[in-house]
Amino acid sequence: MMIYVAHFFAAFFLVNGIPHFVQGVSGSAFQSPFASPPGVGESSAVINVLWGFANFVVGYYLLFELGAFGIGVNVDTLVVGSGALLTGVALAWHFSRVRNG
């Protein structure tokens, strides 16, 4: 059971890393937890690349190093897919609120 919690949070970290890494490598400032106020203010592109990469490392560890992850039509994939979808929707909601005022 605990492995599914780890897989769910792996999806959270992997999906959360995407906007930070992409904005950073694009040279754009973007919201991060290191800005003021956290999650609303913008951090530099370099900070976002580092933060995005850190999220990828944590996500990888939770997905592949804590236990077996089986790709296919199974509970592992369902849990990771659900975590990715929920995180994506939550991030879209948050960033659209922040960016559109």
N, C-alpha and C positions, 0 to 999 in steps of 0.2 A: 504493500500500500504506500509506503513512504517513497518508493521509487517513482510512483506516479505524481506525487507532490513535487519531487525534484524535476521530473520531466515537464510539468506544468510551468514551473518557474524558469526552467531552461528556455522554454518558448518565450516567456516574458522578457528575459534578458536578450535573447537573440533578436526579437522584433524591436525592442527598445533601442538596440544598438544601431539599427538601420538608419533612422532619420539623423541621428547625431553624426554617424560616420559619413553619410552621403552629403549632408550640409557642410561638414568640415572639409572633406576633400574637394568640394566645390568652391571652397574659399569663403563660405558664408558664415556669419555669426548665427547662432541658434540658441534657443532656450536650453538651459541645463540646470542641474541641481547646484552648480557652483556659482551661478549668477545671483544678482540681487534684484528682486526677491527670487529665491530658488524656484526653478521651474517656470518662471515668467520672464525674468530678465534674460538677456542674451550673453552668451560666452563666446570667446573667439573661436575661429575655425580650428585652430590647433587643439584647444581644450576639447572641442567636440569630437575631433578625430580620436584623441586619447580616451575620452569617455565612451565613445562608440566601440572602440577596440576592447576596452575593459569589459563592456557588456558582452561582447562576443566570446571572450575568454571564459567568463563566468558561465555563460550559456552552454558553451562547449563542455566545460567540466561537468555541469549538472546533467547534461544529456548523455555523454559518452563515458565519463570516468567514474561515476557513482554506481553504475550498474549497467546491465545489458539493455540496449535500446534496439528493438526490432522494427525495421521498416517493413511496412505492408499493411494489410487490412487487419489491424489488431488494436488492443487497448492502448498500447504505447503511442501509436500514431494518432489515435482519437484524442488522447489527452494533450499531446503536443499541438495538434491542429486546433483544438478548442482553446488552449492557452494562447496560441498565436492570434486567433480570431478575436478573442476578448481583449487582448492587449492592443491589437491594431485598432479596434473600435474605440477603446478608451483613449489611446494616444491621438486618434483623429479628433475625437470630441475635445480633448484638452487643448491641443495645439490650434484647432480652429477657433476656439474661444479666445485664446491668448492672442493669436495673430489678427483676428477680426474685431477685437475689442469687446 
